[in-house]
Amino acid sequence: MANALVGKVSVTYVFVAPTEEGAEAMRTMFDGHANFMGVKSHEHGPLKLIHYYLSEGPEWVDDAPFFEGKWPEKTGRKVFTLNEVYETEDGLIHHYLESAEFTPEVFEIVKTHKIELKMYNQLKVTHSLWD
C-alpha cells in the first residue's frame, strides 16, 4: 500500500569515520546496538519500531559522476547511516529513554575516533512507497 508510513516519525543519524580504526569501532558498536534494539524495541502499539536499518559505505569526493553512470573517487572515509521509523513521537522518545545506558558508549567512540555525527530527529514521513 502506498504511503503506509505517512505520519510516522523517523530519526536518522549519519556518522563519518575518518579512519579504518574508527570504522571498525562503529561496526562493533552497531553489532551491539542491533542486539539492543531487538531486545528493547516494541513490536506493537503506539511505541512500535516500524523500521530499522544501518547502512555503510564509502564517502565520495563528488556525487556528480553517478549521474553520468560513473563511479566517483572515494575520500577514504566510511559513512554509516542509521535510520529508525516509529509509529509515534512517543515511540522515539521512549527509545531515547531506554537507550540512556547505550548513549555514553556511542559518544565516547565518536569523541575518541573523531567521528563526525549529524542527527536528524523527530522527522515526519511525508511519502512512502509500498509496505
Secondary structure as the mmCIF struct_conf table of DSSP 4:
data_model
#
loop_
_struct_conf.conf_type_id
_struct_conf.id
_struct_conf.beg_label_comp_id
_struct_conf.beg_label_asym_id
_struct_conf.beg_label_seq_id
_struct_conf.end_label_comp_id
_struct_conf.end_label_asym_id
_struct_conf.end_label_seq_id
TURN_TY1_P TURN_TY1_P1 ALA A 2 GLY A 7
STRN STRN1 VAL A 9 ALA A 17
BEND BEND1 PRO A 18 THR A 19
HELX_RH_AL_P HELX_RH_AL_P1 GLU A 20 LYS A 40
BEND BEND2 SER A 41 SER A 41
STRN STRN2 HIS A 42 HIS A 42
BEND BEND3 GLU A 43 GLY A 45
TURN_TY1_P TURN_TY1_P2 PRO A 46 LEU A 47
STRN STRN3 LYS A 48 LYS A 48
STRN STRN4 LEU A 49 TRP A 60
BEND BEND4 VAL A 61 VAL A 61
BEND BEND5 ASP A 63 ASP A 63
HELX_RH_3T_P HELX_RH_3T_P1 ALA A 64 GLU A 68
TURN_TY1_P TURN_TY1_P3 GLY A 69 GLY A 69
HELX_LH_PP_P HELX_LH_PP_P1 TRP A 71 GLU A 73
STRN STRN5 LYS A 74 TYR A 86
BEND BEND6 GLU A 87 THR A 88
HELX_RH_AL_P HELX_RH_AL_P2 GLU A 89 GLU A 98
HELX_RH_3T_P HELX_RH_3T_P2 SER A 99 GLU A 101
TURN_TY1_P TURN_TY1_P4 PHE A 102 PHE A 102
HELX_RH_AL_P HELX_RH_AL_P3 THR A 103 THR A 112
TURN_TY1_P TURN_TY1_P5 HIS A 113 LYS A 114
STRN STRN6 GLU A 116 LYS A 124
HELX_LH_PP_P HELX_LH_PP_P2 VAL A 125 VAL A 125
#
